Amino acid sequence: MLTAHLPSGYLIGRLIEKNRPQRQIMATALIGALIPDLDMLYFHFVDFGRTHHHLFITHWPLAWLAIGLPVIALYHVTGQTFSRNMAVTFLGAVMLHLCLDSIAAPVFWLMPFTQGQIELVQVPANYPHWIISYLLHWTFALELAIWLAAIFAYMRVRRAPTAP
């Protein structure tokens, strides 16, 4: 995924807000949807593109689960419902990011134990630049569908009458 992480976070936030109307849900979902790509700063400015950024710890699903699940359990056991809801939202958005990345890019789901990767579809390099190859591949239609769903969800919220 190149562009659909933010709208996917919006959709998660919208879905969770329906059941738990809390203002911070949307911000938490949006941050969670983008945070795995924080490694792009390191990738470009320190590593200079030598290592695939999905090999960095911010793209390791087991790392996120190893941190997120105990935090969620702790908040649950201590009765901190608001914090638990935020943690569930954040972890859900992060995991959706990694699932979306797995469609057309390798994600190393069992790192650090093995470098086995899951990539549902390989986008062939049919054009001189990889971005053109990706934009013209059918998987980019999935990104457009996520964008359209997020736009429609946003428009529905904007049109909804406000309570007096």
BAVEXLUM-562795 format. One record per residue: residue number from 1; residue in three letters; x negated, y, z negated of N, C-alpha, C in turn. Coordinates in pm, 1 decimal. Atoms other than C-alpha are relative to their C-alpha. Layout:
PT	dodo	voke	nxx	nyy	nzz	caxx	cayy	cazz	cxx	cyy	czz
PT	NUM	ALA	X	Y	Z	X	Y	Z	X	Y	Z .
...
//
This chain:
PT	dodo	voke	nxx	nyy	nzz	caxx	cayy	cazz	cxx	cyy	czz
PT	1	MET	-84.1	-118.4	0.0	0.0	0.0	0.0	-88.2	124.2	0.0 .
PT	2	LEU	72.1	-127.5	-3.6	-122.7	341.8	87.5	77.8	111.5	-68.1 .
PT	3	THR	-75.8	-117.5	42.1	158.2	579.4	6.3	119.6	-30.3	-88.8 .
PT	4	ALA	-128.2	30.2	64.6	446.7	395.3	-162.0	-7.6	-23.8	-150.1 .
PT	5	HIS	7.2	24.6	144.2	316.1	364.2	-518.0	80.2	102.3	-78.8 .
PT	6	LEU	-74.9	-102.6	72.8	460.5	694.9	-634.0	151.3	-19.2	15.2 .
PT	7	PRO	-144.6	22.5	-9.0	808.5	634.1	-488.0	44.2	-130.7	-67.0 .
PT	8	SER	-37.3	123.3	70.7	803.6	278.8	-628.3	9.3	27.2	-149.9 .
PT	9	GLY	-7.8	-40.5	140.5	731.9	430.2	-971.2	127.5	78.0	-27.5 .
PT	10	TYR	-124.5	-75.5	13.5	1022.6	667.9	-917.0	118.5	-95.5	-8.8 .
PT	11	LEU	-110.7	96.1	0.9	1252.8	374.6	-842.1	5.4	-76.7	-132.1 .
PT	12	ILE	2.2	67.5	130.9	1141.1	191.5	-1157.2	51.7	93.9	-108.2 .
PT	13	GLY	-46.3	-97.5	98.4	1190.3	506.4	-1361.2	150.3	19.6	6.5 .
PT	14	ARG	-144.1	-17.7	-18.3	1538.9	555.6	-1216.1	75.2	-121.0	-55.6 .
PT	15	LEU	-64.6	122.8	45.3	1630.3	192.2	-1285.9	1.3	-8.2	-152.6 .
PT	16	ILE	8.3	9.1	145.6	1512.8	205.1	-1646.7	77.8	113.0	-66.1 .
PT	17	GLU	-73.9	-113.4	57.0	1663.0	549.2	-1709.8	150.0	-27.6	-6.8 .
PT	18	LYS	-143.2	32.5	3.1	2006.8	409.5	-1628.0	36.9	-69.3	-130.6 .
PT	19	ASN	-27.9	78.5	120.3	1984.2	173.3	-1925.4	-48.3	68.6	-128.1 .
PT	20	ARG	58.0	-66.4	116.5	1775.2	389.6	-2159.6	-28.9	145.4	36.3 .
PT	21	PRO	21.3	-139.1	-42.2	1823.5	759.7	-2092.1	-95.8	75.1	-94.0 .
PT	22	GLN	102.6	-72.6	74.2	1500.1	908.8	-2223.3	-80.8	79.1	100.9 .
PT	23	ARG	65.3	-89.4	-95.4	1327.2	1201.8	-2057.4	-138.5	-49.3	42.5 .
PT	24	GLN	137.4	38.6	-28.7	978.3	1052.6	-2075.3	-10.9	-124.8	86.0 .
PT	25	ILE	3.3	123.6	-79.2	1073.3	735.0	-1889.4	-55.5	26.1	139.5 .
PT	26	MET	41.5	-25.4	-138.2	1026.7	888.3	-1544.1	-149.0	32.4	7.2 .
PT	27	ALA	142.5	-35.4	-1.0	687.5	1043.1	-1622.9	-85.6	-123.6	-26.9 .
PT	28	THR	73.8	122.1	32.1	571.3	713.7	-1774.2	-3.4	-94.2	119.7 .
PT	29	ALA	-5.5	87.8	-118.0	685.9	518.0	-1467.7	-88.5	52.7	111.9 .
PT	30	LEU	82.1	-58.2	-106.7	516.2	759.2	-1227.8	-149.2	-15.4	-30.3 .
PT	31	ILE	141.2	16.2	37.9	187.8	750.3	-1420.1	-41.4	-145.8	12.8 .
PT	32	GLY	30.7	143.2	-10.6	199.3	370.6	-1445.2	-13.7	-46.7	144.2 .
PT	33	ALA	4.7	39.0	-141.4	260.8	343.0	-1071.7	-128.1	45.9	67.8 .
PT	34	LEU	120.8	-54.4	-62.9	-51.4	546.3	-993.6	-130.0	-39.7	-70.1 .
PT	35	ILE	120.9	16.7	81.8	-296.7	458.4	-1272.3	-97.8	-106.2	52.6 .
PT	36	PRO	100.7	94.4	-50.4	-451.0	146.8	-1109.9	-92.7	61.3	105.1 .
PT	37	ASP	83.6	-62.1	-102.5	-578.8	369.4	-828.4	-91.7	108.9	-54.3 .
PT	38	LEU	97.1	-91.1	59.9	-771.0	584.2	-1073.7	-141.9	-43.2	35.8 .
PT	39	ASP	131.4	51.2	-39.5	-1060.1	361.1	-970.7	-50.3	58.1	131.7 .
PT	40	MET	43.2	-61.2	-126.2	-1065.0	544.8	-637.9	-100.6	113.2	-23.8 .
PT	41	LEU	98.4	-103.7	32.9	-1255.3	826.8	-808.7	-139.1	-62.1	-11.4 .
PT	42	TYR	127.2	70.1	12.9	-1530.5	584.0	-907.1	-43.9	-53.7	136.1 .
PT	43	PHE	27.1	59.0	-131.1	-1508.5	411.6	-567.5	-64.8	101.5	94.8 .
PT	44	HIS	50.4	-100.6	-94.7	-1569.4	734.0	-374.5	-120.3	78.3	-51.6 .
PT	45	PHE	101.1	-93.1	48.8	-1791.7	940.4	-604.0	-118.3	-65.4	-71.6 .
PT	46	VAL	109.9	68.2	68.9	-2006.7	681.9	-785.3	-48.6	-120.2	81.7 .
PT	47	ASP	33.1	121.8	-74.4	-1995.9	356.0	-589.5	-19.9	27.3	149.5 .
PT	48	PHE	9.0	-40.4	-141.3	-1973.0	534.5	-250.6	52.3	-107.5	94.8 .
PT	49	GLY	-68.3	95.3	-86.9	-1744.9	264.5	-112.3	-68.9	-133.3	19.1 .
PT	50	ARG	72.3	126.9	-17.6	-1985.1	-28.0	-158.2	80.2	-120.6	-48.1 .
PT	51	THR	-75.4	109.8	60.0	-1745.4	-239.0	-366.8	148.5	23.6	23.9 .
PT	52	HIS	-144.9	-14.2	-19.8	-1381.5	-304.9	-281.5	61.2	44.5	-131.8 .
PT	53	HIS	-50.1	-56.1	125.5	-1190.1	-98.8	-535.5	96.4	-93.0	-72.7 .
PT	54	HIS	-84.4	97.2	69.4	-957.8	-390.4	-612.0	-81.3	-93.6	-88.9 .
PT	55	LEU	84.6	78.9	90.4	-1255.1	-557.7	-780.3	-25.3	70.8	-132.6 .
PT	56	PHE	18.7	-74.2	124.5	-1264.0	-285.5	-1046.5	109.1	-38.5	-99.9 .
PT	57	ILE	-89.1	46.6	106.6	-1095.6	-356.7	-1380.6	138.4	63.7	4.9 .
PT	58	THR	-131.5	-64.1	-7.6	-812.7	-111.6	-1312.1	94.2	-72.7	96.0 .
PT	59	HIS	-83.4	80.7	-89.0	-688.3	-357.0	-1048.5	3.7	-147.0	-43.0 .
PT	60	TRP	-7.4	136.4	51.7	-710.9	-668.3	-1267.3	131.9	-17.3	-75.1 .
PT	61	PRO	-127.6	20.1	69.4	-358.5	-780.7	-1357.8	-16.1	-58.0	-140.9 .
PT	62	LEU	17.2	59.5	132.7	-484.2	-992.5	-1647.8	-50.3	102.0	-102.8 .
PT	63	ALA	45.6	-104.3	91.8	-657.7	-689.7	-1799.8	118.2	83.0	-48.4 .
PT	64	TRP	-118.1	-78.2	38.4	-333.8	-491.0	-1794.4	90.9	-80.9	-91.5 .
PT	65	LEU	-85.4	83.6	84.8	-138.2	-782.8	-1938.9	-62.2	-23.0	-136.6 .
PT	66	ALA	69.1	23.2	127.1	-401.9	-847.1	-2206.7	11.0	120.4	-93.6 .
PT	67	ILE	-16.8	-120.8	81.4	-363.2	-489.1	-2326.4	148.6	29.1	-22.6 .
PT	68	GLY	-139.0	-42.2	6.2	2.6	-424.8	-2248.9	91.3	-88.8	-82.5 .
PT	69	LEU	-91.3	88.9	72.2	173.8	-732.9	-2389.1	-17.1	7.5	-151.8 .
PT	70	PRO	13.0	-17.2	145.5	20.4	-707.8	-2740.3	51.3	136.8	-49.0 .
PT	71	VAL	-51.4	-133.0	38.5	102.5	-335.4	-2748.7	152.2	-2.7	-5.8 .
PT	72	ILE	-146.1	11.2	-2.1	463.5	-407.0	-2651.2	47.9	-81.2	-119.9 .
PT	73	ALA	-38.2	84.9	113.8	483.5	-686.3	-2912.1	-15.3	75.5	-132.4 .
PT	74	LEU	22.7	-76.8	123.5	337.9	-459.6	-3182.1	109.9	104.1	-20.6 .
PT	75	TYR	-107.1	-99.3	10.5	586.9	-182.1	-3107.0	134.1	-66.5	-31.3 .
PT	76	HIS	-125.0	71.8	23.6	868.4	-437.4	-3104.6	9.9	-45.3	-145.2 .
PT	77	VAL	1.0	51.6	136.8	770.9	-594.7	-3436.1	13.5	112.3	-102.6 .
PT	78	THR	-5.8	-112.2	95.2	729.3	-256.7	-3604.5	124.7	86.3	18.6 .
PT	79	GLY	-125.6	-71.7	-18.3	1064.6	-136.4	-3474.4	-12.4	134.1	70.4 .
PT	80	GLN	20.2	-126.0	-72.0	922.4	145.6	-3264.0	57.9	-13.5	141.4 .
PT	81	THR	-72.9	24.3	-124.4	1184.0	117.8	-2991.1	-41.6	95.2	110.6 .
PT	82	PHE	37.5	-97.8	-101.9	1094.3	438.4	-2809.6	-136.5	-33.2	59.2 .
PT	83	SER	135.5	32.4	-46.8	723.7	347.6	-2787.7	-1.1	-131.0	77.1 .
PT	84	ARG	-9.2	127.3	-72.5	810.4	-7.3	-2684.4	56.8	22.5	139.5 .
PT	85	ASN	-60.0	-27.4	-130.6	1031.7	122.9	-2404.1	-99.5	68.9	93.8 .
PT	86	MET	100.9	-68.3	-81.1	752.8	350.3	-2283.1	-106.5	-99.1	47.1 .
PT	87	ALA	102.4	98.9	-35.4	501.2	64.4	-2289.3	52.6	-98.5	103.9 .
PT	88	VAL	-60.0	91.6	-98.0	738.4	-168.6	-2101.3	9.8	68.7	136.2 .
PT	89	THR	-10.7	-76.6	-124.4	801.4	101.3	-1840.9	-136.4	13.3	66.3 .
PT	90	PHE	135.3	-18.8	-52.0	429.9	172.1	-1800.4	-53.9	-130.2	58.7 .
PT	91	LEU	52.9	128.4	-46.6	329.6	-194.8	-1772.9	77.8	-50.2	122.2 .
PT	92	GLY	-79.4	40.9	-115.9	617.3	-266.8	-1532.7	-42.2	73.6	125.5 .
PT	93	ALA	42.8	-79.4	-116.1	507.6	16.7	-1303.5	-139.4	-42.1	46.6 .
PT	94	VAL	134.9	46.3	-35.7	144.6	-99.7	-1315.7	8.3	-133.1	73.3 .
PT	95	MET	-9.6	131.7	-62.7	240.7	-456.4	-1232.3	66.8	8.0	137.3 .
PT	96	LEU	-59.1	-19.0	-132.6	463.3	-339.1	-946.4	-105.4	52.7	97.6 .
PT	97	HIS	109.2	-51.3	-84.1	164.8	-143.3	-810.7	-84.9	-117.1	49.8 .
PT	98	LEU	87.0	111.6	-37.3	-44.1	-461.4	-814.2	71.5	-99.0	92.6 .
PT	99	CYS	-77.3	86.3	-90.8	233.4	-667.6	-652.8	7.6	60.6	139.3 .
PT	100	LEU	-6.6	-66.6	-130.3	272.6	-410.7	-376.3	-135.4	-4.0	70.5 .
PT	101	ASP	133.4	10.0	-59.8	-103.9	-406.8	-323.0	-25.2	-139.0	57.1 .
PT	102	SER	22.5	138.1	-43.6	-95.3	-786.5	-284.6	62.3	-31.3	134.9 .
PT	103	ILE	-66.1	27.7	-128.4	120.2	-760.3	27.1	-101.6	3.5	113.4 .
PT	104	ALA	91.2	-13.2	-114.4	-153.6	-637.8	262.5	-142.1	36.3	-42.2 .
PT	105	ALA	137.2	-22.2	47.3	-468.1	-613.7	51.3	-28.9	-103.9	-108.0 .
PT	106	PRO	29.4	102.3	99.8	-650.7	-859.5	-172.0	9.7	54.5	-142.7 .
PT	107	VAL	-2.3	-28.9	143.6	-567.7	-849.5	-542.9	-50.7	-125.4	-69.1 .
PT	108	PHE	68.0	109.7	68.9	-775.2	-1064.8	-773.1	74.8	-27.3	-130.4 .
PT	109	TRP	-94.5	17.2	109.3	-498.0	-1186.4	-1002.3	-58.8	-69.5	-121.9 .
PT	110	LEU	56.3	72.0	115.4	-717.2	-1404.7	-1222.8	-136.9	51.4	-42.5 .
PT	111	MET	125.5	-58.9	46.3	-1018.1	-1175.1	-1264.5	13.0	26.7	-148.7 .
PT	112	PRO	139.9	25.9	-32.8	-1246.0	-1195.5	-1458.0	-35.7	-147.7	10.0 .
PT	113	PHE	28.0	143.0	2.6	-1210.3	-1573.4	-1455.3	-36.7	-57.0	136.1 .
PT	114	THR	30.4	45.2	-134.9	-1217.9	-1620.1	-1080.3	26.5	114.3	97.2 .
PT	115	GLN	-20.6	-104.1	-99.8	-1243.6	-1402.0	-771.7	99.0	-44.6	107.7 .
PT	116	GLY	-104.2	39.7	-93.9	-961.8	-1588.5	-599.7	96.7	115.0	20.3 .
PT	117	GLN	-83.1	-116.2	-29.5	-747.6	-1332.5	-425.9	131.5	-41.4	61.8 .
PT	118	ILE	-129.2	19.5	-64.6	-388.3	-1306.9	-318.1	23.0	119.8	90.4 .
PT	119	GLU	-29.5	-100.2	-102.0	-314.0	-1117.5	-0.4	98.3	-67.3	94.0 .
PT	120	LEU	-103.0	69.4	-75.5	12.3	-1214.4	161.8	-18.7	10.6	150.2 .
PT	121	VAL	15.9	-23.5	-142.7	-65.7	-1062.1	501.9	-131.4	73.1	22.4 .
PT	122	GLN	120.7	-74.0	-38.3	-396.0	-961.1	657.4	32.9	88.9	118.8 .
PT	123	VAL	-22.9	-94.9	-108.3	-373.7	-650.6	870.7	-122.2	-4.9	91.4 .
PT	124	PRO	116.1	9.2	-90.0	-594.8	-709.8	1175.6	-48.5	139.1	42.7 .
PT	125	ALA	60.4	-126.3	-44.3	-832.3	-434.0	1283.9	14.0	11.3	151.0 .
PT	126	ASN	-27.6	-9.9	-143.9	-671.3	-378.7	1622.3	-38.5	135.2	58.8 .
PT	127	TYR	28.2	-136.4	-44.7	-763.6	-10.7	1641.9	-131.0	47.2	-61.7 .
PT	128	PRO	132.2	-43.7	45.8	-1086.2	185.5	1589.5	-6.4	36.9	-148.2 .
PT	129	HIS	1.3	-37.8	141.1	-984.7	313.1	1244.5	100.0	-85.3	-75.9 .
PT	130	TRP	-85.1	90.0	76.1	-835.3	93.9	971.8	135.9	63.1	-33.5 .
PT	131	ILE	-126.7	-64.5	33.0	-568.5	352.6	888.1	98.3	-13.5	116.6 .
PT	132	ILE	-87.6	15.0	-116.7	-430.2	340.3	1243.4	49.7	-143.8	8.9 .
PT	133	SER	-40.5	141.1	-1.5	-429.3	-39.4	1230.5	110.2	-25.0	-102.5 .
PT	134	TYR	-99.5	20.1	105.2	-232.9	-26.2	905.2	132.1	70.2	34.0 .
PT	135	LEU	-121.4	-75.6	-31.0	12.8	243.0	1015.4	81.8	-65.0	112.1 .
PT	136	LEU	-70.0	64.3	-111.5	97.5	44.1	1328.7	33.0	-146.8	-26.4 .
PT	137	HIS	-31.1	138.0	36.6	129.5	-290.2	1147.0	139.9	-4.1	-62.2 .
PT	138	TRP	-137.1	9.7	50.5	476.2	-415.0	1048.7	9.7	20.0	-150.4 .
PT	139	THR	-7.5	-15.3	145.2	387.7	-406.3	677.3	19.1	145.3	-41.6 .
PT	140	PHE	-21.0	-141.6	33.5	389.6	-26.4	689.0	149.1	32.5	-7.0 .
PT	141	ALA	-145.1	-19.4	8.5	765.8	-53.8	741.7	50.1	-21.2	-143.0 .
PT	142	LEU	-36.2	18.6	141.0	784.1	-180.4	381.5	-22.8	128.0	-79.2 .
PT	143	GLU	26.6	-127.2	66.9	623.7	142.7	263.9	108.2	101.1	33.9 .
PT	144	LEU	-104.6	-93.4	-40.7	873.1	343.5	466.2	132.4	-33.0	-67.4 .
PT	145	ALA	-124.0	41.4	66.9	1159.0	141.2	316.5	0.0	43.4	-146.7 .
PT	146	ILE	9.2	-43.9	139.5	1035.7	216.9	-36.0	19.7	150.9	-9.3 .
PT	147	TRP	-18.9	-145.2	-4.5	1011.5	586.7	50.1	147.4	35.0	20.9 .
PT	148	LEU	-141.1	-28.4	-26.7	1364.5	584.5	192.9	88.0	-32.0	-120.0 .
PT	149	ALA	-77.6	35.5	119.4	1503.0	404.5	-112.0	-17.6	104.9	-109.5 .
PT	150	ALA	25.1	-102.1	102.1	1337.6	658.6	-342.2	69.2	131.3	35.9 .
PT	151	ILE	-67.1	-124.2	-43.8	1469.2	951.0	-135.8	150.3	-10.4	-20.2 .
PT	152	PHE	-144.1	18.9	21.0	1821.5	808.5	-140.6	35.1	2.9	-148.5 .
PT	153	ALA	-24.3	-1.2	144.5	1799.0	748.7	-516.8	-7.4	142.4	-53.8 .
PT	154	TYR	14.5	-139.7	42.4	1680.4	1105.1	-566.9	121.1	83.3	43.3 .
PT	155	MET	-114.6	-75.6	-50.3	1960.1	1245.3	-351.1	127.3	-33.4	-77.2 .
PT	156	ARG	-117.5	38.5	79.2	2221.2	1048.8	-545.9	0.0	68.9	-134.4 .
PT	157	VAL	10.1	-66.0	130.4	2095.5	1192.9	-873.4	28.5	148.4	14.9 .
PT	158	ARG	-20.2	-144.9	-21.5	2094.1	1546.5	-732.6	145.3	32.2	27.5 .
PT	159	ARG	-140.8	-24.9	-34.3	2450.9	1512.6	-603.1	94.1	-31.9	-113.1 .
PT	160	ALA	-87.3	40.9	109.2	2585.7	1360.3	-923.6	44.2	123.2	-80.8 .
PT	161	PRO	-45.3	-114.7	79.0	2803.8	1603.1	-1116.1	-58.9	-6.0	-140.8 .
PT	162	THR	56.8	-6.4	134.3	2655.3	1718.1	-1443.4	114.2	6.7	-101.8 .
PT	163	ALA	-101.3	1.2	106.6	2847.3	1663.7	-1765.0	9.1	139.8	-61.3 .
PT	164	PRO	-15.6	-134.0	59.3	2994.1	1979.9	-1921.6	-57.8	9.1	-139.5 .
//
